[in-house]
Amino acid sequence: MRTAIYAGSFDPVTLGHLDLMRRSLEFVDRLVVGVAVNSTKTPMFTLEERASLIRASLGELATGDAPRVEVRHFQGLLVDFARDAGATLSVRGLRAVADFEYEFQMALMNRHLAPTFETLFLVPSVETTFISSTLVREVARLGGTVDALVPPPVAAALRARFPR
């Protein structure tokens, strides 16, 4: 069984993230979504809230009788988390050229730390390319509608967090 990791802060998870999760299942049997603790960021949602929102957004893929997606949180090196999860592949999304430089460096460092750990870069769907968690948070905070950018459980959580 081929297992991949898709790691990020997912604060909050967007339709772009879900697009990459679903599409990555075309290449692997199992996907472990790693909700990362990032000490350089102050998250809007807790680790457990983010994991719960991802599970709710994925539905049967993450909660059914034979889920293909497992959602866990982690802290530390991605290669250590991947080893613990039995994953040999990291899935990363590239929205723009600016993403490439950072992601390329991270892929090379991960390969340095774990030579058999590979990175698969996916380009998001055209409809989701412009979506970022940062923009979603800002639009929601300022009272804008984000329903077309995030799954319904996330839209509801954002409305509860920022009532108009």
C-alpha positions in Angstrom: 0.0 0.0 0.0 1.4 3.3 -1.0 1.0 6.1 1.6 1.6 9.8 1.1 1.7 12.8 3.5 0.0 16.1 2.8 1.1 18.5 5.5 0.2 22.0 6.2 -1.3 24.3 8.8 -4.8 24.2 7.1 -5.9 27.3 9.0 -8.5 26.9 7.6 -8.7 24.1 5.1 -9.9 25.5 1.7 -11.4 24.0 -1.5 -7.9 24.2 -2.9 -6.5 21.9 -0.2 -9.4 19.5 -0.6 -8.8 19.4 -4.4 -5.2 18.4 -3.8 -6.2 15.8 -1.2 -8.8 14.1 -3.5 -6.5 14.3 -6.6 -3.5 12.8 -4.7 -5.6 9.7 -4.1 -5.2 8.9 -7.8 -1.6 8.3 -7.1 -1.6 6.6 -3.6 -3.8 4.2 -1.7 -3.7 6.1 1.5 -3.2 9.8 2.4 -2.2 11.0 5.8 -3.1 14.7 6.2 -0.7 16.2 8.8 -2.0 19.3 10.5 1.2 21.0 11.5 2.1 23.0 14.6 3.9 26.0 13.2 5.6 28.1 15.8 6.0 31.0 13.5 2.2 31.4 13.0 -0.6 32.2 15.4 -3.5 30.0 14.2 -7.2 31.1 14.2 -8.4 27.5 14.9 -6.8 25.0 17.3 -5.1 21.9 16.0 -8.1 19.7 16.9 -10.5 22.2 15.3 -8.5 22.2 12.1 -8.3 18.4 12.1 -12.0 18.1 12.8 -12.9 20.6 10.0 -10.8 18.6 7.5 -12.5 15.3 8.5 -16.0 16.9 8.2 -15.1 18.4 4.9 -13.8 15.1 3.4 -16.8 13.0 4.7 -16.6 9.3 3.8 -13.0 9.6 2.6 -11.9 10.3 6.2 -14.7 8.8 8.3 -16.2 5.9 6.4 -15.8 2.2 7.1 -12.5 2.1 5.1 -11.2 5.6 5.1 -8.5 6.4 2.6 -7.6 9.6 4.4 -6.3 9.8 7.9 -6.1 13.2 9.6 -3.5 13.7 12.4 -1.6 16.6 13.8 2.2 16.7 14.3 5.1 18.8 15.4 8.7 18.5 14.3 10.3 17.2 11.1 8.0 16.1 8.3 10.3 13.2 7.5 9.9 11.9 11.1 6.1 12.2 10.9 6.2 10.5 7.5 8.3 7.6 8.9 5.8 7.2 11.8 2.9 7.2 9.3 4.6 4.7 6.9 4.7 7.3 4.1 7.3 7.5 1.4 5.9 10.5 -0.5 5.0 14.1 0.3 2.3 15.8 -1.7 2.7 19.5 -2.2 0.7 22.1 -4.1 2.2 24.8 -6.3 0.0 27.7 -6.9 2.5 30.2 -8.2 6.2 30.5 -9.1 6.8 32.1 -5.7 5.7 28.8 -4.1 8.2 26.8 -6.1 11.4 28.2 -4.6 10.4 27.4 -1.0 8.9 24.0 -1.9 11.9 23.0 -3.9 14.2 23.9 -1.0 12.0 21.9 1.4 11.9 18.9 -0.9 15.7 18.9 -1.2 16.1 19.2 2.6 13.6 16.3 3.1 15.5 14.2 0.6 18.8 15.1 2.5 17.2 14.0 5.8 15.5 10.9 4.3 17.0 9.9 0.9 14.1 7.6 -0.1 11.4 10.2 0.8 10.0 11.7 -2.4 8.0 14.9 -3.1 5.1 15.0 -5.6 4.2 18.5 -6.8 0.6 19.0 -7.9 -0.8 22.1 -9.6 -4.2 23.1 -8.2 -7.3 23.2 -10.4 -7.8 26.5 -12.2 -10.8 27.3 -10.0 -8.8 27.1 -6.8 -5.4 28.5 -7.8 -6.0 31.9 -6.2 -7.3 30.6 -2.8 -5.1 30.7 0.2 -6.0 30.3 3.9 -4.5 33.7 4.6 -6.9 35.4 2.1 -9.9 33.4 3.4 -9.2 34.4 7.0 -8.8 38.1 6.0 -12.0 38.1 3.9 -14.0 36.4 6.7 -12.5 38.7 9.4 -13.6 41.7 7.3 -17.2 40.4 6.9 -16.9 39.1 3.3 -18.4 35.9 2.1 -16.1 32.9 1.7 -18.7 30.2 0.9 -17.2 29.6 -2.6 -13.7 29.3 -1.2 -14.1 26.8 1.6 -16.2 23.6 2.3 -19.5 24.2 4.2 -18.2 23.1 7.7 -15.4 25.7 7.4 -17.8 28.4 6.2 -20.0 27.7 9.2 -17.0 27.8 11.6 -15.9 31.1 10.1 -19.4 32.6 10.4 -19.4 31.6 14.1 -16.0 33.1 14.6 -16.8 36.3 12.8 -20.5 37.1 13.1 -21.6 40.0 11.0 
